[in-house]
């Protein structure tokens, strides 16, 4: 097997393993229900979701500079992922000793460990998209992302069933210990996919050295230079705002409808089913009609889902909204980075991915924390209304953005890879 095909296969497996791992570590279902069992309040549940954004936000400048200075990126990425996932494995081993006897302490330990874990998440976008742009040719990017995500989601149905069975039939807190352990084990296997990749051709790099202040100072200049990219980031900010409802659907179901572990398992299964349908559909759609239309449709789906709960609140409506919001996430994850890739020169891609992550994550984290206050002081309906309007606004802005031609000419590596994928 030549290394181009080899890298394609391992990138495919990375998505499959990662999606199944995050079924067991789902922040919107498993972790939310874990915190509910520990007696966590609404703010703490919202904070856990916000930490996903805050951790990545804080570490973006460091990882962006690191990627831009590397001619070969895979080996460094492997070391970062390994440290992150071993750390969370150590946390998992504390659950049997702390969760039952000291639930408040367990909440605190989880928040600290989850914050550290998510500091490393800041590496995902710049490293992964740089490798993806290098290893996958333009005409197969949508299907590659969509089919790998769809396959991962299909297998995740089995993971969801196993997760629900463990939570229902194994005594607390050993049920969560096992669920988290399986998730981390899959994440460690995922590290191996990057370790097995062959990064033969070096990237052309221009050495950069900037601090936090210089990083933020460079953002307005980048927006002025690439107007289409600026509009894209604004639209993406509204799209991620539409996804804030995912942080509260399960908690809303527990509070309003007395949802138990069986209902939580259904949420996990719905995630898998919607991801399967959305991944295959969006993957084919992206290569045929473009990633912009995928992003318009997915943002609108997230907005409509949240608004449905406001208009007709019921457990079945929550299920539908959960599915539509997951379609919003899968479409955004599939096409957002690729649309940016089409709008920026290759050497500016890590910075572009990082800046988009900084802004959208800041939007997401602030809105998630504010939403926890709104849910307590006003109602969950206020949260879902804001998310719904944000999704529709995001769809409008992305749709109004000018269509630009790809600015990245094929490299020798991508041309060779292209011949192997036809």
Secondary structure, DSSP 8 states (H G I E B T S, - for coil): --HHHHHHHHHHHHHHHHHHHHHHT-TTTHHHHHHHHTT--HHHHHHHHHHHHHHHHHHHHHHHHHHHT-S--HHHHHHHHHHHHHHHHHHHTTHHHHTTT-HHHHHHHHHHHHHHHHHTTHHHHHHHHHHHHHHS-GGGHHHHHHHHHHHHHHHHHHHHHHHHHHHHHS-TTHHHHHHHHHHHHHHHHHHHHHHT----S----------HHHHHHHHHHHHHH-HHHHHHHHHHHHHHHHGGGGGTHHHHHHHHH---HHHHHHHHHHHHHHHHHHHHHHHHHHHHH-HHHHHHHHHHHHHHHHHHHHHS-SHHHHHHHHHHHHHHHHHHHHHHHHHHHHHS-GGGHHHHHHHHHHHHHHHHHHHHHHHHHHHHHT-HHHHHHHHHHHHHHHHHHHHHS----------HHHHHHHHHH-
